[in-house]
Amino acid sequence: MRQSRLFYRSLKETPKEAKTVSHQLLVRASFIDQIAAGIWTFLPLGLKVYAKIENIIREEMNAIGGQEILMSALQPAELWQKSGRWNKMEPPLFKLKDQHGKDYALGSTHEEVITDLISRFITSYKQLPLYLYQIQNKFRNETRVAGGLLRVREFMMKDLYSFHENAEDLDEYYQRVLSAYKNIFRRCDLEVVVVQALSGTIGGSYCHEFMCLSPSGEDKVLICSKCHTAVNLEATEDKTKCSACGGQLVIHDGIEAAHIFKLGQNYSEKMKATFIDKNGHKQFIQMGCYGIGLGRIMASIVEKNHDQDGLIWPKSVNPYDIHFLNLSKNKGKAEEIYQLLKSAGFEVLYDEREVSSSVKLKDADLIGISLRLLISDKTKGDLELKYRNNRTVKLVSQKDIINELKKNGY
């Protein structure tokens, strides 16, 4: 991609309303743009990062047997009335009427829709277990939005739903999802704390949150200084002593990036989702649900990976593999290298703009692609290679550059 053609602008000034680092940098580097409170447009650079995160999540869900579907964001009121949540969701649902006066909601979650679907498809234990997931827009009628992508009204979420014959099978799969979530965060270069939590209006008997510890986080996490057990501040009565070992609990700020639940038969009973077991008896399906917010993962990555000059993306979610800057008067040589990199299969953002070298270098630091190559009159035909998280510079000849990149995992 030629940077002169990229839909992009860099902002020198930090937006006044932006309090968190991720909000500031994602806006300044044109990854996202706000159209109203809590409502964002993902611009080309932001969407490319989002797509990398989505692909990581999709690979991990497929690896544990998930089948991808896509459910409607517009949901009829009667499904929510069956579950008893039409007037009980927190935050409240976005509600609307069609031209016939029929009530609908914009889905903040999909337990009702998926349980209704399963109630019409599953009849026998032979069809279980089953794992269905989607990656889709969600709408939450928040009274307060903050932190850029951290608290919003419209967002992208992956929600996986599992269906089982019995509680033991649900327990086993719950652990598999927990491990898959750890893989997702590891691949996104994020450290998470798995926290015992409250299920809120989702319901169910048992749940865990995945917290990225950060000063920008709005959640409070208690972590035992001795055994490292973690619990949400709201989920425990004793705020000082660990219930597992008696150690001292220390409070931390965290960003809730994911939440998983054992729903049991909560929704299947209310919505008559049953199956015939091996003995010919009708049983309610055991269910689990597992959510992860893609925008919050992106924001959490930025909260962890940045410096005073801008973003520092992990290689796994780079918007481009390489940021190639031409600081040389020899445009033909730069074009030759750009074509070489592309033909080798690399995604390249090529800064060939007619602007000063200082502007190019500042923009490169702000955008934060993990690997920068540049050619200038000073390098005498060689390429200057520099990683965004490292100040060390290495000169590499044109003939060796592809091997050098592959040697370093690109």
C-alpha positions in Angstrom: 0.0 0.0 0.0 1.4 3.4 -1.0 1.1 5.7 2.0 0.1 8.6 -0.3 -3.1 6.6 -1.1 -3.8 5.5 2.4 -6.9 7.0 4.0 -5.0 8.4 6.9 -4.0 11.6 8.8 -1.8 12.0 11.8 -2.8 14.4 14.6 -0.1 16.2 16.5 -2.5 17.2 19.3 -4.2 14.8 21.7 -8.0 15.0 21.7 -9.1 16.8 24.8 -11.7 14.2 25.7 -9.2 11.3 25.4 -8.0 10.2 28.8 -6.6 6.7 28.2 -3.4 6.1 26.2 -5.3 3.8 23.7 -7.9 6.4 23.1 -5.3 9.1 22.4 -3.0 7.1 20.2 -5.6 5.2 18.2 -7.3 8.5 17.3 -4.0 10.4 16.6 -2.8 7.6 14.3 -6.1 7.4 12.4 -7.0 3.8 13.5 -10.4 4.8 14.7 -12.7 7.8 14.4 -15.6 8.8 16.6 -19.0 9.7 15.2 -20.9 9.9 18.5 -20.4 9.1 22.1 -19.3 5.4 22.3 -19.7 4.9 18.5 -16.7 4.4 16.4 -15.6 3.9 12.8 -12.6 1.6 12.2 -10.4 3.3 9.6 -8.2 1.2 7.2 -5.3 0.8 9.7 -7.6 0.0 12.5 -9.6 -2.5 10.5 -6.5 -4.3 9.5 -5.5 -4.8 13.1 -9.0 -5.8 14.0 -9.0 -8.4 11.2 -5.7 -9.9 12.6 -7.3 -10.2 16.1 -10.4 -11.7 14.6 -8.4 -14.3 12.7 -6.5 -15.3 15.9 -9.8 -15.8 17.7 -11.4 -17.7 14.8 -8.4 -20.1 14.6 -8.6 -20.8 18.4 -12.4 -21.3 18.3 -12.2 -23.7 15.3 -9.4 -25.6 17.1 -11.8 -26.5 20.0 -14.6 -27.6 17.6 -16.5 -24.4 17.1 -18.7 -23.9 14.1 -19.2 -20.3 13.0 -22.7 -18.8 12.4 -24.0 -15.3 12.2 -27.2 -14.3 14.1 -29.3 -11.2 13.6 -28.5 -8.1 15.7 -32.2 -7.2 15.5 -34.1 -9.4 17.9 -37.9 -9.8 18.5 -39.1 -8.8 22.0 -40.9 -12.1 22.6 -37.6 -14.0 22.8 -36.5 -11.7 25.6 -39.8 -12.0 27.3 -39.6 -15.8 27.3 -36.3 -15.5 29.2 -37.6 -12.8 31.5 -34.9 -10.3 30.6 -36.9 -7.8 28.4 -37.0 -5.4 31.3 -34.1 -6.7 33.4 -31.0 -6.3 31.3 -28.2 -4.0 32.7 -27.5 -1.8 30.9 -31.0 -1.6 29.5 -31.6 -2.8 25.9 -31.8 -0.5 23.0 -35.5 -0.9 22.1 -37.5 0.1 19.0 -40.7 -0.6 17.2 -41.3 -1.4 13.5 -44.0 0.4 11.4 -46.5 -2.2 12.6 -45.8 -1.5 16.3 -44.0 -4.7 16.9 -41.2 -4.5 19.6 -37.6 -5.3 18.9 -34.2 -4.9 20.6 -30.7 -4.4 19.3 -28.9 -7.4 20.7 -26.5 -6.8 23.5 -26.0 -10.6 23.8 -27.5 -13.6 22.0 -28.6 -16.2 24.7 -32.2 -15.9 23.7 -31.6 -16.2 19.9 -29.2 -19.1 20.2 -31.4 -21.1 22.6 -34.5 -20.6 20.4 -32.4 -21.9 17.5 -31.2 -24.9 19.3 -34.7 -25.7 20.7 -35.8 -26.2 17.0 -32.8 -28.2 15.8 -31.6 -30.4 18.7 -33.8 -33.4 19.5 -31.4 -36.2 20.5 -28.3 -36.8 22.7 -26.6 -38.0 19.5 -26.5 -34.4 18.3 -24.6 -33.3 21.5 -22.2 -31.8 22.3 -22.4 -28.9 19.9 -20.3 -25.6 19.8 -21.5 -22.6 17.8 -19.9 -19.2 17.7 -20.2 -15.9 15.9 -18.3 -12.6 15.6 -20.8 -9.8 15.4 -21.9 -6.3 16.4 -23.4 -5.8 19.9 -25.3 -2.8 21.2 -25.3 -1.8 24.8 -27.2 1.2 26.1 -24.5 2.5 28.4 -25.3 5.6 30.5 -21.6 6.5 30.4 -19.0 5.8 27.7 -15.3 6.3 28.2 -11.8 5.2 27.2 -12.2 5.1 23.5 -12.8 1.4 22.7 -12.9 0.4 26.4 -16.6 1.4 27.1 -18.8 1.9 24.0 -22.3 1.5 22.8 -21.6 -0.5 19.7 -18.8 -3.1 19.6 -17.6 -6.3 18.0 -17.7 -9.5 20.1 -17.0 -13.1 19.6 -19.6 -15.2 21.5 -19.4 -19.0 21.6 -22.2 -21.1 22.9 -21.8 -24.8 23.9 -24.5 -27.4 24.4 -24.2 -30.6 26.4 -25.9 -33.7 27.8 -24.8 -33.2 31.3 -22.9 -30.9 33.7 -19.8 -33.0 33.6 -19.4 -32.5 29.9 -20.0 -28.8 30.3 -17.3 -28.6 32.9 -14.8 -30.3 30.7 -15.5 -28.0 27.7 -15.4 -24.9 30.0 -11.8 -25.8 30.8 -11.0 -26.2 27.1 -12.4 -22.7 26.3 -10.5 -21.3 29.2 -7.2 -22.7 27.7 -8.2 -21.4 24.3 -8.7 -17.9 25.7 -5.3 -18.0 27.3 -3.9 -18.8 23.8 -5.7 -15.9 22.2 -4.3 -13.4 24.7 -0.8 -14.9 24.5 -0.9 -14.6 20.7 -2.0 -11.0 21.1 1.0 -10.4 23.4 -1.3 -9.7 26.4 -0.9 -11.0 29.9 -4.2 -11.7 31.6 -5.4 -12.6 35.1 -8.3 -15.1 35.2 -10.7 -13.8 37.8 -13.6 -15.3 39.7 -16.5 -13.0 39.0 -20.3 -12.4 39.2 -22.5 -13.5 36.4 -24.8 -10.4 36.4 -27.8 -10.4 34.1 -26.3 -13.1 31.9 -27.0 -15.6 34.7 -25.6 -19.1 35.4 -23.9 -20.7 38.3 -20.2 -20.1 37.6 -18.1 -17.6 35.6 -14.6 -16.1 35.1 -13.4 -12.8 33.7 -10.1 -12.3 31.9 -8.5 -9.1 33.1 -5.7 -7.2 31.5 -4.1 -5.3 34.4 -3.9 -1.6 33.5 -4.2 1.8 35.1 -6.9 2.5 32.5 -9.1 -0.4 33.6 -12.4 0.4 35.3 -12.7 -2.9 37.1 -11.1 -3.7 40.5 -9.3 -7.0 40.9 -8.1 -8.5 44.1 -5.0 -10.7 43.7 -3.6 -12.8 46.5 0.1 -11.9 47.2 0.7 -15.5 48.3 -1.1 -18.0 46.0 -2.1 -15.4 43.2 -5.8 -16.3 43.3 -7.7 -13.5 41.7 -11.3 -12.4 42.3 -13.4 -9.4 41.2 -13.8 -6.9 44.0 -17.6 -7.2 43.7 -17.5 -11.0 43.9 -16.1 -11.3 47.4 -17.2 -10.1 50.9 -13.7 -10.3 52.4 -11.7 -7.6 50.7 -8.5 -8.2 52.5 -7.9 -12.0 53.0 -7.7 -14.7 50.4 -10.3 -17.4 50.8 -8.0 -20.0 49.3 -4.9 -19.6 51.4 -5.5 -16.7 53.9 -2.9 -14.5 52.1 -3.2 -10.8 51.8 -5.3 -9.5 48.9 -3.9 -6.6 46.8 -6.2 -4.4 44.7 -5.4 -3.8 41.0 -7.1 -1.9 38.1 -8.1 -4.2 35.2 -9.7 -4.1 31.8 -12.3 -6.9 31.4 -11.5 -8.3 27.9 -13.5 -11.6 28.1 -16.1 -13.3 30.2 -17.1 -17.0 30.3 -20.1 -18.5 31.9 -21.6 -21.9 32.9 -25.2 -21.2 32.1 -26.4 -24.7 33.1 -30.1 -25.1 32.3 -31.1 -21.5 33.0 -32.1 -20.7 29.4 -33.0 -24.1 28.2 -35.7 -24.5 30.9 -37.2 -21.1 30.2 -37.2 -21.6 26.4 -37.9 -25.3 26.3 -34.7 -26.5 24.7 -34.7 -30.2 25.4 -33.3 -33.5 24.0 -34.0 -37.2 24.4 -31.3 -38.9 26.4 -29.9 -42.4 26.0 -32.6 -43.8 28.2 -35.4 -42.2 26.3 -36.1 -39.5 28.8 -36.5 -35.8 28.0 -33.8 -33.5 29.5 -33.0 -29.8 29.4 -29.8 -29.0 27.5 -26.8 -27.9 29.6 -25.3 -24.6 28.2 -22.2 -22.5 28.4 -21.4 -19.1 26.8 -18.1 -17.5 26.2 -17.6 -13.9 25.1 -14.5 -11.9 24.1 -14.5 -8.2 23.0 -12.3 -7.5 20.0 -12.2 -3.7 20.5 -11.2 -4.1 24.1 -8.4 -6.5 23.0 -7.1 -3.8 20.6 -7.3 -1.1 23.2 -5.6 -3.4 25.8 -2.7 -4.1 23.4 -2.1 -0.4 23.0 -2.3 0.2 26.8 0.5 -2.3 27.1 2.5 -1.6 24.0 3.4 2.1 23.4 5.9 4.7 24.1 6.1 8.5 24.1 6.3 8.5 20.3 3.3 6.3 19.5 2.0 2.7 19.1 4.1 -0.4 19.2 2.1 -3.3 17.6 3.1 -7.0 18.3 4.0 -8.7 15.1 0.9 -11.0 15.3 -1.5 -8.0 14.9 0.5 -5.6 12.7 -1.6 -3.6 10.3 1.2 -4.3 7.8 4.2 -6.6 8.0 6.7 -3.9 7.1 6.7 -0.1 7.0 9.1 0.9 4.2 10.2 4.5 4.1 12.0 6.1 1.1 14.2 9.0 2.4 16.3 8.8 -0.8 16.3 10.9 -3.9 16.6 7.7 -5.9 12.9 6.9 -6.3 13.6 4.1 -8.8 15.7 2.1 -6.3 13.0 2.5 -3.7 10.3 1.4 -6.1 12.4 -1.7 -7.0 12.7 -2.7 -3.3 9.0 -2.1 -2.7 8.2 -4.5 -5.6 10.8 -7.0 -4.2 9.1 -7.0 -0.8 5.6 -7.4 -2.2 6.7 -10.2 -4.6 8.1 -12.1 -1.6 4.6 -12.1 0.0 5.0 -9.3 2.5 2.3 -6.8 3.3 4.0 -3.4 3.0 3.1 0.1 3.8 5.3 2.1 1.5 5.9 5.8 2.4 6.7 7.4 -0.9 5.0 10.7 0.0 6.5 14.1 -1.0 7.0 15.2 2.6 10.1 15.7 4.8 12.1 12.8 6.3 11.2 14.0 9.8 7.4 13.8 9.0 7.9 10.2 7.7 9.8 9.1 10.7 7.4 10.6 13.2 4.4 9.1 11.4 6.2 5.7 11.4 6.7 5.8 15.1 3.1 7.0 15.7 1.6 4.2 13.5 3.8 1.6 15.2 4.3 -1.2 12.7 6.8 -3.5 14.4 9.4 -3.5 11.6 10.6 -0.5 9.7 12.9 -0.5 6.7 14.2 2.7 5.2 16.5 3.6 2.3 18.3 6.9 2.2 21.2 8.5 0.4 23.3 7.8 3.6 22.7 4.1 3.4 24.3 3.9 -0.1 21.9 1.3 -1.4 21.6 -0.8 1.7 18.4 -0.9 3.8 18.2 0.3 7.4 16.3 -2.2 9.5 14.8 -1.3 12.8 12.3 -2.9 15.1 9.7 -0.5 16.7 10.4 -1.8 20.2 14.2 -1.6 19.8 16.4 1.4 19.1 19.1 -0.8 17.5 19.6 -0.2 13.7 21.0 -2.8 11.3 22.1 -2.2 7.7 21.2 -5.0 5.3 22.0 -5.3 1.6 19.1 -5.5 -0.9 20.1 -9.0 -1.9 20.1 -10.2 1.7 16.9 -8.5 2.9 14.4 -11.2 2.2 16.5 -13.9 4.0 17.1 -11.5 6.9 13.3 -10.9 7.3 12.5 -14.6 7.1 15.3 -15.4 9.6 13.5 -13.1 12.1 10.1 -14.7 11.6 8.6 -12.4 9.0 
